[in-house]
Amino acid sequence: MTPGQPAAAQGFLQRYHPLPIVNIGLPLPAIPSVVFDQAGGVAAAVAHLIDAHARRRIAFLSPASPHPGLAAGFEGYTQALLERNAFIANLAAPAAPGSALAALEARGLQPGRDYEAIICPLDSLAMQVIGELQERGVRVPEDVAVVGVHDGQEARLVTPSLTTVQLPWEQAGAQATEMLLDLLAGKPAPPSVLLTTPLVVRRSCGCLDARTQRAALVAPGTPGAARDADGLSCPPEGRREAVAWALPPEARPMILTAMEAAVGRAAADATPGWAEALLAGFLADLCSPAPAQPSPRPPRTLVILEEQLRLDRRSQRQPGRLA
């Protein structure tokens, strides 16, 4: 089960005594439990924001209704910031039912100036925060990074895709089943099992979605392809020469026409020059030298595409197949 308050969960489970019981999500007295290490997961998120993105002013928004993982997540947030001398008490606030950012705004705190990142103990709250920031013209992740907790399917669908602390429910179910089978067989079960909660890095923290990074690679197996310092395939002649060979000037109009045709009727409502901007960004990315080390800076193509999607949302237009 997914418990609410500990006392209520304890009372509910007592109804089934003396049947063997294993609880998932919250440690309960005298009941074997499978628990998520939300403190460790949120601490890892704080470390990533500081170490990978130099975001030290990090806010924590708690949900309006009580949540079993809130205390553990806040503990990890506080401890990680204290260890880095970056804890600011004023940046921890409750989210109001009508506006997630209202409490921060009531304190006179401005996004991008007073806080550079927000951690939410629920993905649903993190997605609400992204929407409210975008409505205010604040860019995510350029101005403010956002991190959630859960990693449900919706985390992949929001724009930008959500960096989140993953709660491994499938692993928890398997672990709880093993413990329950042991109890049914008369074997003892551990009082509590703590599961690691990995940080799933996507776009909202400032990194690239792993799928996007894979899609950006030159296809392996290209005849004559070499390996750069990162082990990625690249044309043997060098990126700039290969692009010049592959895209003669007369090909540009044909590509732009094909891009507009692929988008269909939505192209008529798109920002003028979108196809040219995307193509120029794509070519600039291809001609850029491969970095010696992986960089969190997004390719120019993705920045342009994300801006186009943002403009489409503001005008309440559908971006068509561009999305």
Secondary structure, DSSP 8 states (H G I E B T S, - for coil): ---SSHHHHHHHHHTTTTS---EESS-BTTB-EEEE-HHHHHHHHHHHHHHHH----EEEEE-SS--TTHHHHHHHHHHHHHHTT---GGGEEE--SS-TTHHHHHTT--BTTTBSEEE-SSHHHHHHHHHHHHHTT--TTTT-EEEEEE--THHHHSSS--EEEE--HHHHHHHHHHHHHHHHTT----SEEEE---EE--GGGTS--HHHHHHTS--TT-TT-EE-TTS-EE-TT-HHHHHHHHS-TTHHHHHHHHHHHHHGGGGGTS-TTHHHHHHHHHHHHHHS---SS--SS--HHHHHHHHHHHHHHHTT---GGG-
